[in-house]
Amino acid sequence: MKNKLLLVLSLLMVVSCKSLSDEEDMANKVFLYHLSVIESFVNIGYIDEASALARSYEFLEGMTGIKGDVEEQKELFYIPSKENLRDWKKWLRNNRQKIYWDAGEQKVKIKA
């Protein structure tokens, strides 16, 4: 009986560790996707979908608290710079273990 209990507890630990890893992996993939959209714009100076740039810009600003460059005319234009990209990448390097994927809300969050 004791061996069965140990086996069940061991399996629960393996499963819970795996799901935590999956949550962190998904969060990193989402974060890296948004960084790649910004990096593409910074390197080329153009992007096909302005809405993708806006979503990535807002995601990175919201997650990191690091404000990016904007240009205001009749509308607000997101113009991320190489410095913004560098700062957001540095933030991820320093905080990678703090972000996770919340499956219930379907979004990346920061551990408290």
Phi, psi and omega in degrees: 000317181296320179295322178295319179297316177298320179296315180297315179297321178296316179296320177298319178296317180297314181296315182292323177295321180295317182293325176296317178298318178297320179296316179293321179297315180296318179299317179294321178297317179296314180300314181294327175300311181296322176297322181292325177297313180296317181298320178299315179296316181298318183284324183263327182085011182207150175215141182296318184247106179296331180293325177294319178297315181297316180297317181292318179300310181294322177300309184294319177298315182294319181288318188265336186077006180267118181284137176262173180282141176225160176231125180256124171232239174286331177232169177271123179248128176275120180234074181296141182257173175299325179293319176300312180300315179299316181295319179293321177295319179296319178301315180297316178303319183279341187233012183308320183282354180266347182263150179208162179266121175268104184295327180294316181266353180056051177204162178278138178227166178252132178295140180283000000 
